[in-house]
Amino acid sequence: MYDRKIKNYSNFFKVLSNDVRIKILFELAFSNKNYTYLMEKLDLKQSTLSNHISKLREYGIIYTLKKNGILVSVSYTHLTL
């Protein structure tokens, strides 16, 4: 059990060790943003942003809100380890 927790923390911090993901979190620190805003602000292609969002969402760092199947908002979640 202890080894599994350590592995989970290790993977969590690996996700945060990417500059682009940190920039995404900075953008979300004070308000929700949509995909278009993040793509333009960070100069990323949709597929690249999608991959980073997916990693952050996988570890519960952010969540996304979809309306009629379209991503309209990406928000930061407060973390407790």
N, C-alpha and C positions, 0 to 999 in steps of 0.2 A: 504493500500500500504506500509506504513512504517513497519508494522508487517511482511509483506512478505519479505521485504528486510532484516530485522533482521534475520528472519528464514533462508534465503539463505546464509547470512554470517555465521551464526551459523553452518550450515551444511558444508560449505566450510572449516571452521576451524577444524571441526571434522575429515574431510578427511585428513587434514594435521597433526592431532594429533597422527598418527601412526608411530612408529619408522621405520618400513620397508619402508613405503612410503617416508619418509624423506631420507632414504638411497638411494632409487631409484632416487630421485631428485638430490642428491649429485652426483650420477654417471652420470646423464644427464646434469649437470651444464655446462660442457665444450665441450661436443660432443655427437652426436647421438650414441646410443648403440643398439645392436640387442638383441632379447630374450635370445639366448644362452649365450651371454656374461653376461647379468644380472642374469640369473639363476645360473651360475657358480660363479660369483663374490659375490652374496648375499646368496649363498647356499640355493636356493629355488626350490621347485618343480614347474613344468610348471603351474599347476592349481593355486597354491598359487600366483605366480607372475601375472598370468592372472587376478586374482581377484583384486589385488592391482592396476595394470595398468588400469583396467576398472573403478575403483573408481576415479583415477586421471584424466582419460580421460573424465569422466562424468562431471567434474567441469572445464574442459578446461585448466587444469594445464599442461597436456602433450598432444601430438598427436602421432598417429602411422601411419606408412607408410607400406602399404602392396604391394607386387609384386606377381602377379599370385596367390593371395589368401594366401600368406605366409607372416607373419610379418617379415619385414627385418630391421625396424628401429623404435626406440622410441625416441622422442625428447621432450625437455622441452620448454614450451611456456612462454613468459614473461607476467606477470600478472599485471593488473591494477584493483583495486577494486573500 
